[in-house]
Structures are given as structure tokens and as C-alpha cells.
Amino acid sequence: MKFEVFVTLKKEVLDPQGKAVENALSNIGLSSIRNVRQGKYFTLEVHENDEEKALKVVKSSCEKLFANQTIENFKFNKI
């Protein structure tokens, strides 16, 4: 089974990289773009036959490695 994982900073956490991208967009004439937030994207292939087990594996990988839950949120989807 394949999954995609999205990890983003929580809204209350400052995002300097997103702000830098927003400024760069403005500098190239795309000033109508606002509130850019950056994040991480992963694709995973889980070798499980049971979808429930696969979901648990993906969630565990997010909690233990992909996301710092103090400052980041994560979500994932089966693809």
C-alpha cells in the first residue's frame, strides 16, 4: 500500500522559510500570493496486507520520526 504524508508547522509557529519564499515571489512580480507556509512531503510504500496495520505503521512513523509534534502537524492519505 502506498501513502503520502504531509508535515507542516503549526499555525502558531513562525515559518521563516515560508516568509522567505513569499518575499521571493513578491520580488519576481507575484505579490498577490500571501501567507506562504512550507512543509515536508513523503511517499511511503508499506508492505502490509491489512490496511489497519498499514495505517498504524504510517501513523507511528509520523509520530516517531517525520514530525516534531511540539511544533508540527501531520496528515496522511492512502494513494
Secondary structure, DSSP 8 states (H G I E B T S, - for coil): -EEEEEEEE-TTS--HHHHHHHHHHHHTT-TT------EEEEEEE---S-HHHHHHHHHHHIIIII--TTTEEEEEEE-
